Amino acid sequence: MTKYSTKKNTNKEIAVTVKDLHITYRGLKKTSIRASWKHLGDKVELFHALKGVSFEIEEGKILGIIGKNGSGKSTMLRAIAGIFSPDKGSIDLHGRSISLLSIGVGFNKKLTGRENIYLSGMLLGFSEEEIAKKEKEIIDFADIGDFIKKPVKTYSSGMYSKLAFAITAILETDIMLIDEVLSVGDVKFKEKSYNKMKELISDDTRTVIIVSHSLGTIKELCDEVLWLNDGVVKMIGKPEDVIPKYEEFMKQ
Amino acid sequence: MKRFFNNMKKYYKYAIRSAKAELKSEVADSYLNWLWWVIEPFCFMLIYTFVFGFVFPNNELYFASFVMVGQAAWDFFNRMITGSVKLIINNRDLVTKVYIPKYILLFSKSLTYLFKMFISLGLAFGLMLFQHVPLTWHILLLIPVLLVLYVISFGVGMILMHHGVTFNDLGNLTNIALRMVFYLSGIFYNIRTRLSGTLGFILLRANPIAFLMNEARKVCIYGQLPSFEGLAFWLAIGILLCSYGVHVIHKYENSYAKVI
């Protein structure tokens, strides 16, 4: 197993600061005329997904987030990506660009692969020029041949995820958020995408937050591990300290 | 409001590209392709002209052009309203995965609707030439009329888009409301001559669509000046609706992903 190590840099900057983060699912509750008639006077149900989480990550570090299902991992990732706003507390990215690695955002299946590179890329916050510069690299990496000129709906599911992965992997941001480490496509591409992922993650200036259930991946990639349990931080520290405790806890 | 303009500046290129993409995908796999954008409004115009010109005869001058201009304006408004209610839910994949100011989605949609409206207006001009409608410079004043129509539709659209997220029945309610506005806007009859009493007076003042349709016909077909006070009034209302819509969306848009 190759253990990733950061160069010791004495004045590392903080890349992400999360302070006392609370996220509640409520407020906008779905209603219809019938439902509101029936539930007139009911109390609004609240679900506290995160209850005051605070942590900081230094630039270039890799943070893994673990915890059982429903402990708020994905919620936190989406909050950091700016898809949710915190109900209380703050998230400071210190002016860095951020993206949640997700596959095939904004794809229009009737259009060609090439057009979808632009649609998806612009949604991730890149300009047309930036995408044009990287277009060739994306197409080469996706490695789907002439299909790039054909509508996405004609793709096999493997080709679809290859293209989608290539877009998110080649268009890089300062901070990357990863919900489950992806490996997609056939055996060959799986290896290629996993290696690319590792390369992206281990870049010295890139800060990464990974949510995963695979403790092997976390151990292999992360510098630090944050253990969430029912919306609160149970433990934060080196993987070798946190993971054994977590395993023990999960066995109970 | 400053945030709105900054976001617009940042995302308008995406909105345009996404609008183009949608138009392209709309015609990608139909036999007559983009011809449908022309055939559809033309056929609807023929139907209205037949039913309300021959079945219920009227003595409206240049009736086919009259219908076509009204229909172009109506279709735009109708599409904006219908489209906005389910917009967030239809874009679920996008909204839950990436941050985008939600009015950009509506803006992008509105571009595709504008495009279709201009096709209809092109048809209307062709029809006007065919019917020998005397053309005057007043037709240029169609631009402010359409601008007011756009601002009002965008404002109402944003508000409906917001409430459509949480309120399931909104689609049904807007359908009924739209049907009512459809018949009360005078797409295939002239409110001024048919409803000459107080009802017509009120409709032309309280229903912006009836008003704007009437103004559009004044400048295109009758070579008259529009009512500038009326336009200014509805523009002000439109801007108010837009500011409210932007405000509500800024306040709540980050919670949409939690609900849908």
Interface residues (C-beta under 8 A of the other chain):
Chain A: Y25 G27 L28 K29 K30 T31 S32 I33 A35 R78 A81 G82 I83 F84 S85 S99 L100 S102 G104 V105 G106 N108 K109 K110 L111 E115 Y118 L119 M122 L123 L124 S127 E128 P151
Chain B: K13 Y14 R17 S18 A21 E22 K24 S25 A28 D29 D93 L94 V95 T96 K97 V98 Y99 I100 V165 T166 F167 N168 D169 Y252 N254 S255 Y256 A257 K258 V259
